[in-house]
């Protein structure tokens, strides 16, 4: 039997702005990490069901970027596409400081009042994303970064699992 939506309880957390992967103290609002101000994990989530992973997303300047895929609150996510050369925190997150796509205007300020951080539940096939580079479904966690928000100020996620596909399939 395959049931949707998969159980994701408990689900809660917050995000902080920081750029631990570079040495530029002037751009601390250009990165988002699922961490407490002291760098500990800020996400409470059960392990995703078999065949699923979480994926973080940054929405800014009318664009959307992956923060990488992950299965738990501790340990880095699967990607650091725009982070700097230094190691990041030991939690999922991303800095928008290096190798930025040409459509993104830098320096990035996620504390512009319009930027969002989301976590979605995504299918996973043996460590591969079978749905491509975009999001598969609706986010289960969403945080709007307030205008003028500073680095290391926790912004709580809102939980919303109502957008996940629903249904049950029985085979056999």
N, C-alpha and C positions, 0 to 999 in steps of 0.2 A: 504494500500500500504506500502511495506517495501522497502526502498531505501538504497543502499550502494554506496559510503561510506557515513556514517552519517556526518552531518555538524559539524565541530569542530572549525569553525572560531569564534572569533580570537584565534590564537594559537601562543604563543611566551614565552620566559622566559630564565632563566639561572639557574645554579647549583653552589653551593659552597661546598668546602670540609671543614668538621668540625666534631668533635665528642662530641656533648653536653651531651651524655648519660653516659659518664664516667669522671673520674677525672684525666686522664692521658694526660697531655699537649704534650707528645712526639709522639702521634699517630694521630694528627689532620688531616692527609691525609687518614684516614681509614673510613671516613664517607662522605656521600653525601646528601645534603639537597636542596630542591627547594626554596631557600631563598636568600635574599640580604645579604651583609656582616653584617648588623645590625639585622638580624633575621626576617625581614618582608617577606611576600610572594613575590617570584620572577616569578611566573607563571601567565601568562595571558591566560585563557582558558574559553570558554563558558561551561556551565554545559553540561555534555555528554547527548546525547539523551536518552529517556526512554529505559531501558534495557541494558544500557552500563555504564561502569566506566573506569577511567584511571587507569593504573598500572605502577609504576616505576620499573626499572630494573637496576641493577649494573652488568656490565660485567668486570671481572678481572680474571687474571690467567687462561684464557680459560674456565671460569665457568660463569654462569649467576644466579643472585639472585634477588628475588623479594624485592622491597622496600615497598610493600603493595599497596592496591587499594584505590582510592580516587575519589571524585566527584568534587572537587574544590581546589583552591589554598590555602585556609585557613583551618586550622584544621589539625590534624595529619591524616596519612593514617591508614589503617586497621590492620597493622601488625608491629611488632618490633622484628622479629625473631633473629637478631644478635646484637641488641643494648644493651647497658649497663643498669644498674639499675636506672639511673637518668632520669627524663623526658626529652624528646627531644624538639625540636623547635615546634611551633604551625603551622607547614607546613609539607607536605609529605617529608620523608627522612628516612635514615637508617645509622646506624653505624655498621661496621664489626669489633666488639670488644669483643663479648661474644657469647658463644655457637656456635662457628664456625664449619662448617662441616669439617670432617677429610680431605677432598680433598683440602681445602683451606689452603695455607701456611701463617701463621701470623708471624710478624705483617703485616697487609695489607697496601699497599701504592698505593692508587688510582692515584697518580701523577707519574705513571711509564711510561706514554706515550702510553700505550696500553689499558688502562681501558676506558670504556664508561659508560655513564648514558643515559638511554632511557626511554621514556614514550610511552606506547601503549594504544590503545583503545580496551577494552575487553568486551565481553558479560557478563551480570549480570542477574541472576535469583533470585530475592528476597534476595539479599545480598549474594548469593552463586556463586561460579565460576563454570559454567557448562562445562568448557573446561579443567579442571585439573590444575596442578601446573605450567605448561609451558605457554608461550605466545600463544595467539590465532592467532594473526596476526602481521603485521609489525608495528614497532614503528612509531609514528607521530612526535616525537621529539627525537633528538640524539645529544649528546655532547661527544666529545673525550677529556678526561682530558689531558692537555699537560704535557710532562715530566718535572719534577721539579716544577710544579705548587704548589703554597703554599696554606695554609688554607685561607678561606674567600676571595679568588680571584674569582670573577664571571666568569664562563665559559658559553658563550651563547649557547643555543640550536639551531640546524638547524632544520627547519620545513620540513617534507616530508610526505605528505599524499598520494603520488602516489602508495604506496605499499598496501594500503587498498583494500579489495575486492570491486568490482564494479558490480552493477546490480540493477534491479528493479523487484519486484514481486507484482502482483496485485491479490488479492484473492476476488472472488465473482462476 
